[in-house]
Amino acid sequence: MKAKELQEYWTDRYHENRTGWDIGYVSTPLKEYVDQLENKNLKILIPGAGNAYEAEYLFNSGFKNVFVMDIAEVPLAAFRKRNPDFPENQLLQEDFFSHQDTYDLIIEQTFFCSFPPLDEMRSAYFKQMANLLHKNGKLVGLWFDVPLTGDMEKRPFGGDKESYLSYLNPYFKVDTFERSYNSIPERQGNELFGILIKK
């Protein structure tokens, strides 16, 4: 899909309330990771952020250099309404693959699983993540550890640790990439938590 088609696709899903990935609050593994961060000046990006509960939690925890990106306007408008003090210029309605900037930390939360599971797409995702990070910057988040079904339409798309490592290895060193022990109950046993450092 081109950027315009993607924007229309995700806008329609939000309007139709087809947002099963949205749990309504910051996920536990990411909350506990954020709680350990000491540098409140980190420049942080959350791409494909949707309603961006992680960004809301970060901002309310004193991280003021947080950027929220989504290709659709609907979730950004909802975020703006919930967080009127959040800087307008840190809300980015953009195509992730066209974005140009650099960050200390990028947070992954149900973004990767939204792309059709094609080799070129998954490689391009990790390449662009690396492009957007400073040297030794980190990509931290959750990836679904569930078998692919072969259905190219039904999101979220899963995968397994071995295949994910094959896509990310050219761009990242692995600090940790293991089954998440503190996933929310509905996702227990189905998520990998990763801390990946740009090579």
Backbone as CSV, one residue per row, in Angstrom:
resi,resn,N_x,N_y,N_z,CA_x,CA_y,CA_z,C_x,C_y,C_z
1,MET,0.834,-1.203,0.000,0.000,0.000,0.000,0.868,1.253,0.000
2,LYS,0.417,2.267,-0.721,1.097,3.556,-0.668,0.649,4.290,0.592
3,ALA,1.380,5.372,0.919,1.112,6.101,2.165,-0.333,6.587,2.243
4,LYS,-0.854,7.102,1.141,-2.234,7.615,1.123,-3.226,6.481,1.395
5,GLU,-3.000,5.332,0.778,-3.895,4.187,0.993,-3.806,3.695,2.430
6,LEU,-2.585,3.677,2.976,-2.422,3.272,4.369,-3.150,4.216,5.307
7,GLN,-3.033,5.495,5.031,-3.715,6.487,5.869,-5.222,6.237,5.862
8,GLU,-5.774,5.992,4.679,-7.219,5.746,4.563,-7.600,4.431,5.262
9,TYR,-6.766,3.405,5.097,-7.045,2.106,5.718,-7.134,2.237,7.234
10,TRP,-6.108,2.860,7.848,-6.090,2.961,9.308,-7.135,3.943,9.819
11,THR,-7.403,4.991,9.056,-8.464,5.923,9.448,-9.804,5.195,9.510
12,ASP,-10.071,4.368,8.501,-11.322,3.598,8.480,-11.392,2.651,9.677
13,ARG,-10.281,2.009,10.006,-10.306,1.070,11.136,-10.620,1.791,12.443
14,TYR,-10.066,2.977,12.621,-10.377,3.739,13.841,-11.832,4.187,13.849
15,HIS,-12.316,4.657,12.726,-13.717,5.094,12.659,-14.679,3.936,12.915
16,GLU,-14.284,2.738,12.468,-15.150,1.558,12.623,-14.892,0.835,13.944
17,ASN,-14.003,1.403,14.763,-13.672,0.827,16.069,-13.120,-0.595,15.949
18,ARG,-12.381,-0.863,14.857,-11.709,-2.161,14.693,-10.279,-2.014,15.200
19,THR,-10.168,-1.935,16.522,-8.874,-1.647,17.155,-8.595,-2.650,18.269
20,GLY,-8.626,-3.921,17.907,-8.458,-4.977,18.902,-7.095,-4.992,19.568
21,TRP,-6.101,-4.341,18.937,-4.751,-4.284,19.532,-4.682,-3.292,20.684
22,ASP,-5.688,-2.413,20.788,-5.657,-1.305,21.741,-6.160,-1.799,23.103
23,ILE,-5.244,-1.881,24.086,-5.642,-2.410,25.397,-6.149,-1.320,26.336
24,GLY,-5.986,-0.057,25.953,-6.568,1.033,26.737,-5.682,1.599,27.832
25,TYR,-4.445,1.098,27.929,-3.516,1.598,28.950,-2.105,1.178,28.547
26,VAL,-1.101,1.721,29.237,0.282,1.360,28.946,0.502,-0.109,29.294
27,SER,1.146,-0.857,28.380,1.356,-2.288,28.653,2.398,-2.456,29.750
28,THR,2.226,-3.498,30.547,3.071,-3.698,31.735,4.562,-3.787,31.415
29,PRO,4.994,-4.580,30.418,6.434,-4.657,30.162,7.046,-3.299,29.831
30,LEU,6.330,-2.485,29.066,6.874,-1.174,28.703,6.825,-0.202,29.876
31,LYS,5.768,-0.287,30.669,5.690,0.558,31.869,6.874,0.268,32.783
32,GLU,7.150,-1.008,33.013,8.231,-1.363,33.929,9.596,-0.993,33.352
33,TYR,9.731,-1.044,32.020,10.980,-0.588,31.404,11.139,0.918,31.598
34,VAL,10.099,1.672,31.316,10.142,3.137,31.464,10.469,3.523,32.906
35,ASP,9.906,2.799,33.854,10.130,3.114,35.274,11.604,2.988,35.674
36,GLN,12.377,2.270,34.872,13.804,2.106,35.177,14.681,3.165,34.506
37,LEU,14.107,3.946,33.612,14.892,4.956,32.896,15.163,6.152,33.800
38,GLU,16.393,6.585,33.830,16.765,7.715,34.700,16.921,9.012,33.931
39,ASN,17.276,8.941,32.651,17.517,10.150,31.860,16.221,10.661,31.256
40,LYS,15.657,11.695,31.861,14.373,12.235,31.400,14.519,13.090,30.135
41,ASN,15.768,13.300,29.685,15.999,14.107,28.488,16.083,13.284,27.216
42,LEU,15.927,11.977,27.320,15.979,11.125,26.137,14.985,11.605,25.081
43,LYS,15.439,11.600,23.831,14.539,11.905,22.716,13.931,10.581,22.257
44,ILE,12.612,10.466,22.391,11.925,9.181,22.229,10.875,9.282,21.127
45,LEU,10.829,8.265,20.279,9.809,8.167,19.236,8.959,6.928,19.467
46,ILE,7.641,7.095,19.304,6.734,5.943,19.300,6.002,5.960,17.959
47,PRO,6.465,5.138,16.996,5.824,5.123,15.672,4.626,4.185,15.638
48,GLY,3.680,4.486,14.752,2.474,3.677,14.690,1.809,3.632,16.040
49,ALA,1.782,4.795,16.696,1.486,4.859,18.128,0.023,4.628,18.476
50,GLY,-0.872,4.800,17.507,-2.287,4.665,17.836,-2.681,5.633,18.934
51,ASN,-3.374,5.149,19.943,-3.794,6.024,21.043,-2.664,6.358,22.022
52,ALA,-1.520,5.722,21.840,-0.252,6.151,22.461,-0.296,6.269,23.982
53,TYR,-0.789,5.224,24.632,-0.808,5.242,26.100,0.619,5.240,26.668
54,GLU,1.553,4.642,25.920,2.956,4.662,26.349,3.497,6.084,26.351
55,ALA,3.163,6.853,25.324,3.615,8.251,25.258,2.996,9.073,26.381
56,GLU,1.746,8.824,26.657,1.058,9.524,27.737,1.734,9.229,29.075
57,TYR,2.078,7.957,29.287,2.732,7.569,30.531,4.115,8.212,30.633
58,LEU,4.865,8.180,29.543,6.185,8.808,29.528,6.085,10.296,29.849
59,PHE,5.195,10.975,29.162,5.050,12.427,29.328,4.670,12.775,30.767
60,ASN,3.745,12.011,31.311,3.313,12.265,32.692,4.355,11.855,33.724
61,SER,5.354,11.087,33.268,6.449,10.676,34.153,7.661,11.603,34.033
62,GLY,7.500,12.691,33.279,8.572,13.684,33.206,9.429,13.636,31.957
63,PHE,9.114,12.736,31.027,9.844,12.689,29.748,9.139,13.647,28.783
64,LYS,9.760,14.787,28.537,9.100,15.827,27.742,9.523,15.827,26.276
65,ASN,10.497,14.966,25.926,11.021,14.936,24.566,10.515,13.690,23.837
66,VAL,9.199,13.491,23.916,8.550,12.309,23.354,7.801,12.699,22.088
67,PHE,7.983,11.913,21.036,7.318,12.173,19.757,6.393,11.010,19.427
68,VAL,5.164,11.359,19.077,4.119,10.374,18.791,3.834,10.412,17.293
69,MET,3.955,9.270,16.630,3.738,9.224,15.185,2.659,8.225,14.819
70,ASP,1.763,8.652,13.931,0.807,7.726,13.332,0.444,8.257,11.959
71,ILE,0.119,7.351,11.061,-0.243,7.766,9.713,-1.676,8.290,9.663
72,ALA,-2.475,7.941,10.665,-3.880,8.377,10.722,-4.038,9.525,11.714
73,GLU,-4.926,10.432,11.397,-5.163,11.594,12.251,-6.048,11.255,13.452
74,VAL,-6.939,10.270,13.292,-7.938,9.977,14.332,-7.298,9.709,15.705
75,PRO,-6.322,8.786,15.813,-5.750,8.538,17.138,-4.954,9.723,17.671
76,LEU,-4.333,10.492,16.765,-3.591,11.671,17.209,-4.544,12.715,17.799
77,ALA,-5.714,12.854,17.183,-6.716,13.792,17.702,-7.218,13.328,19.070
78,ALA,-7.396,12.023,19.230,-7.837,11.488,20.524,-6.770,11.708,21.581
79,PHE,-5.504,11.518,21.199,-4.394,11.732,22.131,-4.328,13.199,22.533
80,ARG,-4.485,14.084,21.555,-4.449,15.529,21.805,-5.544,15.936,22.792
81,LYS,-6.719,15.342,22.643,-7.848,15.657,23.525,-7.571,15.185,24.946
82,ARG,-6.951,14.001,25.085,-6.645,13.467,26.410,-5.479,14.196,27.076
83,ASN,-4.591,14.745,26.245,-3.352,15.345,26.753,-3.168,16.750,26.185
84,PRO,-3.982,17.688,26.623,-3.941,19.033,26.037,-2.616,19.759,26.247
85,ASP,-1.814,19.338,27.212,-0.527,19.997,27.458,0.607,19.411,26.626
86,PHE,0.341,18.353,25.882,1.389,17.728,25.076,1.706,18.639,23.895
87,PRO,3.006,18.886,23.614,3.372,19.818,22.535,2.849,19.370,21.165
88,GLU,2.187,20.285,20.489,1.589,19.987,19.182,2.649,19.536,18.166
89,ASN,3.838,20.152,18.240,4.873,19.821,17.251,5.526,18.462,17.505
90,GLN,5.106,17.769,18.574,5.618,16.431,18.848,4.589,15.352,18.487
91,LEU,3.502,15.779,17.834,2.518,14.862,17.277,2.725,14.838,15.768
92,LEU,3.122,13.710,15.246,3.537,13.600,13.854,2.590,12.704,13.073
93,GLN,1.846,13.295,12.153,1.031,12.481,11.251,1.874,12.244,10.001
94,GLU,2.551,11.110,9.979,3.523,10.829,8.920,3.587,9.343,8.613
95,ASP,4.168,9.069,7.437,4.532,7.709,7.062,5.886,7.410,7.694
96,PHE,5.943,6.399,8.523,7.165,6.003,9.220,8.356,5.882,8.271
97,PHE,8.142,5.296,7.096,9.253,5.018,6.192,9.790,6.273,5.506
98,SER,9.048,7.365,5.591,9.511,8.633,5.005,10.099,9.570,6.055
99,HIS,9.953,9.219,7.317,10.375,10.114,8.401,11.895,10.227,8.458
100,GLN,12.352,11.445,8.751,13.781,11.707,8.876,14.040,12.496,10.151
101,ASP,14.730,11.889,11.069,15.162,12.527,12.311,15.982,11.476,13.048
102,THR,16.509,11.810,14.205,17.229,10.803,14.983,16.807,10.871,16.440
103,TYR,16.794,9.702,17.073,16.280,9.548,18.424,17.238,8.705,19.263
104,ASP,17.088,8.845,20.570,17.849,8.011,21.503,17.171,6.673,21.740
105,LEU,15.838,6.685,21.677,15.041,5.506,22.007,13.791,5.483,21.136
106,ILE,13.501,4.327,20.568,12.237,4.121,19.853,11.504,2.981,20.541
107,ILE,10.230,3.178,20.768,9.415,2.167,21.445,8.478,1.498,20.448
108,GLU,8.518,0.178,20.444,7.671,-0.653,19.578,6.523,-1.244,20.388
109,GLN,5.311,-0.941,19.928,4.129,-1.509,20.576,3.060,-1.693,19.516
110,THR,2.861,-2.930,19.070,1.868,-3.320,18.062,1.982,-2.495,16.774
111,PHE,3.198,-2.143,16.383,3.431,-1.457,15.110,3.941,-2.458,14.073
112,PHE,4.984,-3.169,14.417,5.571,-4.175,13.521,4.509,-5.160,13.036
113,CYS,3.633,-5.569,13.924,2.638,-6.605,13.596,1.547,-6.101,12.659
114,SER,1.569,-4.798,12.352,0.552,-4.244,11.462,0.928,-4.382,9.993
115,PHE,2.215,-4.666,9.710,2.671,-4.780,8.323,2.502,-6.202,7.812
116,PRO,2.072,-6.362,6.564,2.031,-7.710,5.990,3.394,-8.386,6.156
117,PRO,3.417,-9.661,6.541,4.668,-10.325,6.907,5.504,-10.762,5.714
118,LEU,5.883,-9.792,4.895,6.748,-10.052,3.752,8.189,-9.794,4.164
119,ASP,9.107,-10.586,3.624,10.514,-10.431,3.996,10.993,-9.005,3.792
120,GLU,10.651,-8.419,2.640,11.148,-7.071,2.338,10.581,-6.026,3.293
121,MET,9.328,-6.218,3.711,8.718,-5.264,4.648,9.378,-5.357,6.019
122,ARG,9.606,-6.570,6.475,10.176,-6.760,7.811,11.630,-6.294,7.859
123,SER,12.361,-6.528,6.797,13.734,-6.015,6.737,13.739,-4.492,6.680
124,ALA,12.830,-3.924,5.881,12.765,-2.459,5.749,12.403,-1.802,7.080
125,TYR,11.546,-2.446,7.851,11.174,-1.934,9.171,12.416,-1.784,10.056
126,PHE,13.211,-2.847,10.172,14.382,-2.770,11.047,15.444,-1.828,10.487
127,LYS,15.582,-1.769,9.185,16.533,-0.829,8.576,16.156,0.609,8.892
128,GLN,14.863,0.934,8.749,14.424,2.300,9.037,14.527,2.615,10.522
129,MET,14.225,1.646,11.374,14.407,1.860,12.814,15.855,2.242,13.109
130,ALA,16.785,1.525,12.511,18.203,1.831,12.727,18.553,3.213,12.177
131,ASN,17.993,3.560,11.015,18.253,4.879,10.426,17.825,6.016,11.349
132,LEU,16.780,5.771,12.134,16.203,6.825,12.976,16.853,6.905,14.357
133,LEU,17.797,6.041,14.619,18.440,6.031,15.937,19.854,6.603,15.872
134,HIS,20.240,7.314,16.941,21.635,7.703,17.121,22.475,6.435,17.278
135,LYS,23.769,6.566,17.093,24.672,5.435,17.348,24.456,4.962,18.782
136,ASN,24.301,3.672,18.944,24.006,3.041,20.241,22.609,3.361,20.767
137,GLY,21.769,3.975,19.926,20.381,4.169,20.311,19.669,2.829,20.439
138,LYS,18.525,2.832,21.109,17.833,1.573,21.416,16.435,1.513,20.811
139,LEU,16.110,0.341,20.318,14.748,-0.013,19.931,14.255,-0.988,20.989
140,VAL,13.205,-0.599,21.690,12.709,-1.397,22.822,11.218,-1.640,22.633
141,GLY,10.808,-2.881,22.833,9.379,-3.118,22.722,8.987,-4.567,22.749
142,LEU,7.803,-4.807,22.205,7.167,-6.120,22.232,6.826,-6.557,20.819
143,TRP,7.134,-7.807,20.530,6.823,-8.404,19.236,6.014,-9.672,19.492
144,PHE,4.947,-9.875,18.713,4.101,-11.049,18.924,4.839,-12.334,18.578
145,ASP,4.787,-13.283,19.487,5.392,-14.595,19.331,4.268,-15.601,19.101
146,VAL,3.669,-15.501,17.919,2.563,-16.394,17.539,2.782,-16.810,16.085
147,PRO,2.384,-18.032,15.722,2.646,-18.515,14.359,1.917,-17.672,13.312
148,LEU,2.574,-17.500,12.179,1.910,-16.892,11.033,0.902,-17.888,10.463
149,THR,-0.232,-17.363,10.023,-1.291,-18.243,9.513,-1.288,-18.340,7.994
150,GLY,-0.568,-17.440,7.322,-0.630,-17.390,5.867,-1.671,-16.398,5.377
151,ASP,-2.526,-15.918,6.269,-3.519,-14.900,5.932,-2.814,-13.548,5.849
152,MET,-2.856,-12.900,4.681,-2.156,-11.635,4.482,-3.028,-10.425,4.798
153,GLU,-4.186,-10.642,5.359,-5.085,-9.533,5.679,-5.345,-9.388,7.174
154,LYS,-5.364,-10.500,7.897,-5.819,-10.476,9.289,-4.690,-10.086,10.244
155,ARG,-4.750,-8.872,10.718,-3.784,-8.387,11.692,-4.259,-8.739,13.097
156,PRO,-3.354,-8.843,14.095,-1.910,-8.649,14.018,-1.198,-9.855,13.408
157,PHE,-0.106,-9.547,12.689,0.716,-10.596,12.112,1.786,-11.011,13.117
158,GLY,1.968,-12.289,13.233,2.923,-12.797,14.206,4.260,-13.158,13.594
159,GLY,4.916,-14.109,14.232,6.233,-14.558,13.820,6.884,-15.267,14.985
160,ASP,8.181,-15.527,14.850,8.890,-16.195,15.932,10.260,-15.566,16.116
161,LYS,10.864,-15.872,17.230,12.143,-15.263,17.604,13.199,-15.447,16.526
162,GLU,13.303,-16.645,15.994,14.352,-16.940,15.016,14.213,-16.070,13.771
163,SER,12.988,-15.942,13.279,12.792,-15.132,12.072,13.026,-13.653,12.363
164,TYR,12.565,-13.173,13.512,12.799,-11.773,13.856,14.295,-11.472,13.934
165,LEU,15.054,-12.377,14.533,16.500,-12.168,14.656,17.154,-12.089,13.279
166,SER,16.662,-12.858,12.335,17.258,-12.826,10.992,17.047,-11.469,10.327
167,TYR,15.920,-10.824,10.623,15.659,-9.501,10.040,16.442,-8.399,10.750
168,LEU,16.587,-8.504,12.053,17.180,-7.394,12.807,18.699,-7.468,12.889
169,ASN,19.266,-8.654,12.725,20.708,-8.819,12.935,21.609,-7.899,12.110
170,PRO,21.253,-7.543,10.871,22.138,-6.625,10.142,22.233,-5.228,10.766
171,TYR,21.272,-4.870,11.587,21.177,-3.487,12.060,21.333,-3.322,13.566
172,PHE,21.115,-4.400,14.330,21.058,-4.272,15.787,21.861,-5.360,16.494
173,LYS,22.402,-4.972,17.645,22.939,-5.943,18.601,21.816,-6.237,19.592
174,VAL,21.727,-7.467,20.032,20.657,-7.858,20.948,21.142,-7.767,22.388
175,ASP,20.511,-6.904,23.151,20.750,-6.868,24.596,19.883,-7.941,25.255
176,THR,18.603,-7.929,24.894,17.697,-9.003,25.318,16.617,-9.160,24.265
177,PHE,16.179,-10.386,24.042,15.068,-10.657,23.127,14.491,-12.003,23.541
178,GLU,13.624,-11.955,24.544,13.136,-13.175,25.182,11.631,-13.090,25.430
179,ARG,11.043,-14.228,25.711,9.628,-14.285,26.066,9.364,-13.339,27.224
180,SER,8.370,-12.481,27.062,8.038,-11.501,28.097,7.403,-12.200,29.291
181,TYR,7.968,-11.975,30.473,7.463,-12.627,31.689,6.320,-11.841,32.335
182,ASN,6.176,-10.573,31.946,5.183,-9.713,32.606,4.163,-9.139,31.627
183,SER,3.867,-9.901,30.591,2.825,-9.489,29.648,1.475,-9.386,30.361
184,ILE,0.583,-8.609,29.755,-0.776,-8.578,30.291,-1.376,-9.978,30.132
185,PRO,-2.347,-10.357,30.973,-2.871,-11.738,30.949,-3.299,-12.214,29.566
186,GLU,-3.936,-11.323,28.781,-4.435,-11.732,27.471,-3.313,-12.074,26.495
187,ARG,-2.100,-11.603,26.778,-0.981,-11.834,25.852,0.131,-12.674,26.476
188,GLN,-0.146,-13.228,27.647,0.864,-14.027,28.350,1.302,-15.195,27.465
189,GLY,2.619,-15.331,27.295,3.161,-16.412,26.490,3.199,-16.137,25.003
190,ASN,2.685,-14.975,24.597,2.596,-14.658,23.162,3.397,-13.422,22.763
191,GLU,4.300,-12.958,23.636,5.076,-11.759,23.321,6.552,-11.977,23.619
192,LEU,7.380,-11.389,22.776,8.817,-11.302,23.020,9.130,-9.863,23.409
193,PHE,9.906,-9.697,24.477,10.343,-8.349,24.887,11.782,-8.175,24.407
194,GLY,12.025,-7.081,23.714,13.348,-6.866,23.162,13.950,-5.522,23.536
195,ILE,15.240,-5.539,23.817,16.050,-4.325,23.908,17.145,-4.505,22.860
196,LEU,17.069,-3.731,21.791,17.966,-3.864,20.662,18.786,-2.586,20.535
197,ILE,20.081,-2.710,20.349,20.983,-1.565,20.290,21.517,-1.417,18.865
198,LYS,21.389,-0.206,18.333,21.852,0.027,16.968,23.340,-0.288,16.840
199,LYS,23.685,-1.007,15.779,25.095,-1.338,15.522,25.839,-0.101,15.036
